[in-house]
Amino acid sequence: NGDNCIPNIYAGDIASAIIKTIEKQPWGEKFLICDDTPVTQADFVTYMAEILGKKKPGHVPLFILKLVIGNEFLSIIQMNCKVSNEKAKRILGWTPVYPSYKEGLKAVIAEIQSSRK
């Protein structure tokens, strides 16, 4: 039903986090790199459809998804993955350029659309 949270991050923000990690060399530390805004899968897909000017997607029954993608992949896309980047921000001094999926998704779609021209 899409009520599970999914982490998002813009590729450039991942790159800047990696660079900060190399510069700071925080040995033994592990970081989660994501944007600042947790979002459910349903809200993410609905927002993407909205900015693309498309209809809100409907739901696919679970038994059909199992047939098409299999149990393993279905369990992956159903995982609830609400994470935080606070540790990376605090220790690395890193902040994402796109703090939410909304800004990041707009940027990605704009890049894709401009590359098609």
C-alpha positions, -999 to +999 in steps of 0.1 A: +000+000+000+031+023-001+030+034+036+066+022+041+093+049+042+120+049+016+153+067+018+163+091-010+194+110-019+206+130-049+237+116-066+256+148-061+248+148-024+262+113-021+294+124-039+298+153-015+293+131+015+320+107+002+344+136-003+337+149+032+344+114+046+377+112+027+387+147+040+377+141+076+388+104+078+365+094+107+380+060+111+356+033+124+325+054+119+296+044+097+271+068+082+237+067+065+236+091+036+201+103+028+182+135+024+166+152+054+130+143+047+116+108+053+088+100+028+065+071+022+067+052-011+031+063-019+039+100-013+071+098-034+053+082-064+023+105-061+046+136-061+066+122-090+034+118-110+023+153-100+055+170-112+054+150-144+018+160-150+006+124-149-023+107-131-017+094-096-008+057-100-031+030-088-023+000-066-012-034-079-025-064-059+003-082-040-004-115-057+003-100-091+035-083-079+047-117-065+041-133-099+059-105-118+088-096-095+091-125-071+090-128-033+126-115-027+122-083-046+087-078-032+101-080+003+127-055-005+103-029-019+080-034+011+108-027+037+102+003+059+135+022+059+131+054+078+167+066+083+185+098+095+216+116+082+221+135+115+253+116+124+269+124+090+259+160+093+273+163+128+306+145+123+314+153+087+299+188+086+280+176+055+246+188+044+227+178+013+222+204-014+187+189-019+173+185+016+141+167+005+130+144-021+109+172-036+139+194-045+160+164-056+133+148-077+126+182-095+164+185-102+167+150-116+136+153-138+149+187-151+183+171-159+167+142-177+143+165-197+171+189-207+193+160-218+166+149-242+165+182-261 
